[in-house]
Each structure stands twice: as structure tokens, then as C-alpha cells.
């Protein structure tokens, strides 16, 4: 069994960044990075958004945390699609 990792960049309440490394196991073809991302995150409407207030209208969440970026790597640390 092979593994590829989805790494989420999360913006914490304290204003710091943290990385969440989520393994995906496969035997034949690795899943696409975007497929792994879509499987793990949820999109919600920003309750604080109003037109012109400079906030985004959709938030990307993983376990109630704000996700601001993502990428994928294999065991060797090579970036994958």
C-alpha cells in the first residue's frame, strides 16, 4: 500500500499558520490532490460578510479551522498533483 499526503495550511485564531498532514492510502493510482482536498474540506458562507466590508463571502473549513492553502506530497516529500 502506498501513501500520499494532503497538507492543509490553517490560519489559527492567534494569527499563526499551522500545517495539518492528512494521509491518503492507495494501491493503484494515487488520488488527485484536488480530489483529496475536496473530500476533506467544507465550504461555508461567511456570516460576517456584507458587500463592501472587505471580507470573503465563502470560508474553507477543516474541523472548524480556516484553511488558506493546500498542497500534496508523497512519502519522499515530492510534490504531487
VMD Tcl script that builds the backbone (N, CA, C; Angstrom):
set m [mol new atoms 243]
animate dup $m
set s [atomselect $m all]
$s set {name element resname resid chain x y z} {
  {N N UNK 1 A 0.843 -1.178 0.000}
  {CA C UNK 1 A 0.000 0.000 0.000}
  {C C UNK 1 A 0.891 1.245 0.000}
  {N N UNK 2 A 0.529 2.213 -0.821}
  {CA C UNK 2 A 1.269 3.467 -0.939}
  {C C UNK 2 A 0.487 4.575 -0.241}
  {N N UNK 3 A 1.183 5.671 0.036}
  {CA C UNK 3 A 0.529 6.785 0.722}
  {C C UNK 3 A 0.939 8.103 0.064}
  {N N UNK 4 A 0.001 9.012 0.038}
  {CA C UNK 4 A 0.231 10.390 -0.386}
  {C C UNK 4 A -0.427 11.271 0.680}
  {N N UNK 5 A 0.119 12.454 0.889}
  {CA C UNK 5 A -0.366 13.318 1.961}
  {C C UNK 5 A -0.952 14.612 1.410}
  {N N UNK 6 A -2.093 14.971 1.941}
  {CA C UNK 6 A -2.687 16.278 1.717}
  {C C UNK 6 A -2.234 17.147 2.877}
  {N N UNK 7 A -1.601 18.266 2.589}
  {CA C UNK 7 A -1.162 19.180 3.643}
  {C C UNK 7 A -2.009 20.438 3.539}
  {N N UNK 8 A -2.729 20.730 4.614}
  {CA C UNK 8 A -3.565 21.925 4.687}
  {C C UNK 8 A -2.828 22.996 5.473}
  {N N UNK 9 A -2.866 24.218 4.976}
  {CA C UNK 9 A -2.305 25.361 5.698}
  {C C UNK 9 A -3.484 26.036 6.383}
  {N N UNK 10 A -3.415 26.078 7.721}
  {CA C UNK 10 A -4.542 26.566 8.525}
  {C C UNK 10 A -4.141 27.846 9.243}
  {N N UNK 11 A -5.019 28.834 9.168}
  {CA C UNK 11 A -4.830 30.111 9.858}
  {C C UNK 11 A -5.465 29.986 11.239}
  {N N UNK 12 A -4.656 30.055 12.282}
  {CA C UNK 12 A -5.157 29.853 13.641}
  {C C UNK 12 A -5.776 31.128 14.200}
  {N N UNK 13 A -6.501 30.985 15.305}
  {CA C UNK 13 A -7.140 32.135 15.953}
  {C C UNK 13 A -6.109 33.147 16.430}
  {N N UNK 14 A -4.917 32.676 16.774}
  {CA C UNK 14 A -3.858 33.567 17.229}
  {C C UNK 14 A -3.137 34.280 16.106}
  {N N UNK 15 A -3.519 34.000 14.859}
  {CA C UNK 15 A -2.896 34.653 13.725}
  {C C UNK 15 A -1.695 33.911 13.166}
  {N N UNK 16 A -1.428 32.726 13.664}
  {CA C UNK 16 A -0.310 31.922 13.179}
  {C C UNK 16 A -0.785 30.942 12.116}
  {N N UNK 17 A 0.174 30.320 11.448}
  {CA C UNK 17 A -0.130 29.257 10.497}
  {C C UNK 17 A 0.267 27.919 11.089}
  {N N UNK 18 A -0.545 26.909 10.818}
  {CA C UNK 18 A -0.170 25.549 11.195}
  {C C UNK 18 A -0.463 24.643 10.011}
  {N N UNK 19 A 0.196 23.505 9.993}
  {CA C UNK 19 A 0.054 22.561 8.887}
  {C C UNK 19 A -0.569 21.275 9.401}
  {N N UNK 20 A -1.593 20.825 8.704}
  {CA C UNK 20 A -2.288 19.578 9.030}
  {C C UNK 20 A -1.965 18.587 7.919}
  {N N UNK 21 A -1.314 17.476 8.264}
  {CA C UNK 21 A -0.882 16.473 7.287}
  {C C UNK 21 A -1.844 15.289 7.341}
  {N N UNK 22 A -2.579 15.072 6.252}
  {CA C UNK 22 A -3.618 14.048 6.208}
  {C C UNK 22 A -3.208 12.962 5.208}
  {N N UNK 23 A -3.043 11.711 5.681}
  {CA C UNK 23 A -2.633 10.642 4.762}
  {C C UNK 23 A -3.802 10.086 3.956}
  {N N UNK 24 A -3.518 9.713 2.716}
  {CA C UNK 24 A -4.452 9.005 1.843}
  {C C UNK 24 A -3.723 7.774 1.326}
  {N N UNK 25 A -4.284 6.609 1.565}
  {CA C UNK 25 A -3.660 5.354 1.150}
  {C C UNK 25 A -4.285 4.873 -0.153}
  {N N UNK 26 A -3.445 4.295 -1.009}
  {CA C UNK 26 A -3.932 3.796 -2.290}
  {C C UNK 26 A -3.071 2.624 -2.735}
  {N N UNK 27 A -3.564 1.848 -3.699}
  {CA C UNK 27 A -2.807 0.707 -4.201}
  {C C UNK 27 A -2.414 0.875 -5.660}
  {N N UNK 28 A -3.278 1.430 -6.490}
  {CA C UNK 28 A -3.001 1.558 -7.927}
  {C C UNK 28 A -2.553 2.979 -8.260}
  {N N UNK 29 A -3.500 3.831 -8.527}
  {CA C UNK 29 A -3.233 5.221 -8.892}
  {C C UNK 29 A -3.494 6.127 -7.687}
  {N N UNK 30 A -2.589 7.073 -7.424}
  {CA C UNK 30 A -2.853 7.997 -6.311}
  {C C UNK 30 A -4.015 8.918 -6.656}
  {N N UNK 31 A -4.788 9.310 -5.660}
  {CA C UNK 31 A -5.863 10.271 -5.926}
  {C C UNK 31 A -5.253 11.620 -6.298}
  {N N UNK 32 A -5.988 12.412 -7.033}
  {CA C UNK 32 A -5.522 13.755 -7.364}
  {C C UNK 32 A -5.577 14.641 -6.128}
  {N N UNK 33 A -4.663 15.581 -6.055}
  {CA C UNK 33 A -4.595 16.479 -4.904}
  {C C UNK 33 A -5.922 17.219 -4.709}
  {N N UNK 34 A -6.500 17.706 -5.786}
  {CA C UNK 34 A -7.766 18.433 -5.677}
  {C C UNK 34 A -8.900 17.535 -5.172}
  {N N UNK 35 A -8.882 16.266 -5.559}
  {CA C UNK 35 A -9.902 15.335 -5.075}
  {C C UNK 35 A -9.770 15.115 -3.567}
  {N N UNK 36 A -8.539 14.985 -3.094}
  {CA C UNK 36 A -8.318 14.809 -1.652}
  {C C UNK 36 A -8.769 16.052 -0.895}
  {N N UNK 37 A -8.426 17.218 -1.445}
  {CA C UNK 37 A -8.804 18.487 -0.821}
  {C C UNK 37 A -10.325 18.608 -0.724}
  {N N UNK 38 A -11.011 18.351 -1.815}
  {CA C UNK 38 A -12.476 18.475 -1.834}
  {C C UNK 38 A -13.138 17.477 -0.878}
  {N N UNK 39 A -12.515 16.332 -0.686}
  {CA C UNK 39 A -13.071 15.319 0.225}
  {C C UNK 39 A -12.968 15.741 1.689}
  {N N UNK 40 A -11.952 16.509 2.035}
  {CA C UNK 40 A -11.687 16.830 3.438}
  {C C UNK 40 A -12.206 18.178 3.920}
  {N N UNK 41 A -12.434 19.132 3.021}
  {CA C UNK 41 A -12.844 20.458 3.473}
  {C C UNK 41 A -14.333 20.694 3.221}
  {N N UNK 42 A -14.832 21.710 3.882}
  {CA C UNK 42 A -16.215 22.148 3.665}
  {C C UNK 42 A -16.186 23.632 3.348}
  {N N UNK 43 A -17.123 24.045 2.506}
  {CA C UNK 43 A -17.276 25.454 2.165}
  {C C UNK 43 A -18.512 25.974 2.883}
  {N N UNK 44 A -18.341 27.080 3.581}
  {CA C UNK 44 A -19.487 27.688 4.260}
  {C C UNK 44 A -19.537 29.182 3.950}
  {N N UNK 45 A -20.738 29.737 3.998}
  {CA C UNK 45 A -20.884 31.178 3.812}
  {C C UNK 45 A -20.341 31.894 5.039}
  {N N UNK 46 A -19.612 32.960 4.813}
  {CA C UNK 46 A -19.067 33.771 5.895}
  {C C UNK 46 A -20.200 34.584 6.514}
  {N N UNK 47 A -20.538 34.325 7.781}
  {CA C UNK 47 A -21.656 35.053 8.401}
  {C C UNK 47 A -21.352 36.534 8.609}
  {N N UNK 48 A -20.072 36.912 8.570}
  {CA C UNK 48 A -19.690 38.313 8.763}
  {C C UNK 48 A -19.620 39.107 7.475}
  {N N UNK 49 A -19.820 38.427 6.353}
  {CA C UNK 49 A -19.685 39.114 5.067}
  {C C UNK 49 A -20.873 40.010 4.776}
  {N N UNK 50 A -20.563 41.214 4.356}
  {CA C UNK 50 A -21.537 42.116 3.746}
  {C C UNK 50 A -20.822 42.797 2.591}
  {N N UNK 51 A -21.556 43.194 1.607}
  {CA C UNK 51 A -20.950 43.814 0.437}
  {C C UNK 51 A -20.146 45.049 0.836}
  {N N UNK 52 A -18.896 45.068 0.428}
  {CA C UNK 52 A -18.036 46.221 0.695}
  {C C UNK 52 A -17.276 46.181 2.009}
  {N N UNK 53 A -17.407 45.096 2.822}
  {CA C UNK 53 A -16.699 45.080 4.107}
  {C C UNK 53 A -15.309 44.423 4.019}
  {N N UNK 54 A -14.864 44.113 2.805}
  {CA C UNK 54 A -13.530 43.545 2.555}
  {C C UNK 54 A -13.303 42.163 3.163}
  {N N UNK 55 A -14.352 41.430 3.439}
  {CA C UNK 55 A -14.223 40.039 3.878}
  {C C UNK 55 A -14.646 39.134 2.730}
  {N N UNK 56 A -14.128 37.913 2.739}
  {CA C UNK 56 A -14.528 36.969 1.703}
  {C C UNK 56 A -15.889 36.390 2.047}
  {N N UNK 57 A -16.628 36.004 1.037}
  {CA C UNK 57 A -18.004 35.533 1.280}
  {C C UNK 57 A -18.092 34.042 1.507}
  {N N UNK 58 A -17.053 33.281 1.158}
  {CA C UNK 58 A -17.036 31.838 1.400}
  {C C UNK 58 A -15.792 31.496 2.214}
  {N N UNK 59 A -15.951 30.665 3.230}
  {CA C UNK 59 A -14.828 30.192 4.041}
  {C C UNK 59 A -14.587 28.724 3.744}
  {N N UNK 60 A -13.322 28.335 3.737}
  {CA C UNK 60 A -12.939 26.936 3.552}
  {C C UNK 60 A -12.547 26.410 4.926}
  {N N UNK 61 A -13.227 25.350 5.387}
  {CA C UNK 61 A -13.036 24.858 6.746}
  {C C UNK 61 A -12.602 23.396 6.780}
  {N N UNK 62 A -11.752 23.081 7.746}
  {CA C UNK 62 A -11.389 21.712 8.079}
  {C C UNK 62 A -11.464 21.615 9.599}
  {N N UNK 63 A -12.387 20.821 10.096}
  {CA C UNK 63 A -12.595 20.687 11.546}
  {C C UNK 63 A -12.708 22.053 12.224}
  {N N UNK 64 A -13.555 22.904 11.665}
  {CA C UNK 64 A -13.860 24.243 12.191}
  {C C UNK 64 A -12.668 25.194 12.164}
  {N N UNK 65 A -11.650 24.871 11.374}
  {CA C UNK 65 A -10.467 25.723 11.238}
  {C C UNK 65 A -10.437 26.310 9.834}
  {N N UNK 66 A -9.899 27.518 9.686}
  {CA C UNK 66 A -9.845 28.193 8.393}
  {C C UNK 66 A -8.655 27.717 7.575}
  {N N UNK 67 A -8.937 27.156 6.424}
  {CA C UNK 67 A -7.899 26.683 5.510}
  {C C UNK 67 A -7.604 27.795 4.510}
  {N N UNK 68 A -6.299 28.130 4.361}
  {CA C UNK 68 A -5.951 29.200 3.423}
  {C C UNK 68 A -5.140 28.694 2.229}
  {N N UNK 69 A -4.618 27.467 2.311}
  {CA C UNK 69 A -3.860 26.900 1.188}
  {C C UNK 69 A -3.751 25.398 1.379}
  {N N UNK 70 A -3.316 24.721 0.324}
  {CA C UNK 70 A -3.084 23.280 0.421}
  {C C UNK 70 A -2.094 22.838 -0.647}
  {N N UNK 71 A -1.450 21.695 -0.401}
  {CA C UNK 71 A -0.593 21.053 -1.379}
  {C C UNK 71 A -0.501 19.580 -1.016}
  {N N UNK 72 A 0.080 18.777 -1.899}
  {CA C UNK 72 A 0.176 17.335 -1.670}
  {C C UNK 72 A 1.605 16.858 -1.905}
  {N N UNK 73 A 2.015 15.848 -1.117}
  {CA C UNK 73 A 3.350 15.262 -1.228}
  {C C UNK 73 A 3.263 13.748 -1.070}
  {N N UNK 74 A 4.257 13.067 -1.642}
  {CA C UNK 74 A 4.351 11.618 -1.407}
  {C C UNK 74 A 5.290 11.361 -0.226}
  {N N UNK 75 A 5.594 10.080 0.041}
  {CA C UNK 75 A 6.461 9.704 1.176}
  {C C UNK 75 A 7.823 10.388 1.139}
  {N N UNK 76 A 8.344 10.559 -0.073}
  {CA C UNK 76 A 9.689 11.120 -0.225}
  {C C UNK 76 A 9.717 12.640 -0.135}
  {N N UNK 77 A 8.553 13.258 0.021}
  {CA C UNK 77 A 8.486 14.707 0.105}
  {C C UNK 77 A 8.350 15.412 -1.235}
  {N N UNK 78 A 8.183 14.630 -2.302}
  {CA C UNK 78 A 7.993 15.196 -3.634}
  {C C UNK 78 A 6.562 15.686 -3.777}
  {N N UNK 79 A 6.418 16.877 -4.343}
  {CA C UNK 79 A 5.078 17.410 -4.567}
  {C C UNK 79 A 4.367 16.605 -5.647}
  {N N UNK 80 A 3.082 16.366 -5.455}
  {CA C UNK 80 A 2.284 15.613 -6.411}
  {C C UNK 80 A 1.045 16.418 -6.765}
  {N N UNK 81 A 0.445 16.044 -7.898}
  {CA C UNK 81 A -0.769 16.739 -8.364}
  {C C UNK 81 A -1.991 16.168 -7.727}
}
mol reanalyze $m
mol bondsrecalc $m
mol representation Tube
mol addrep $m
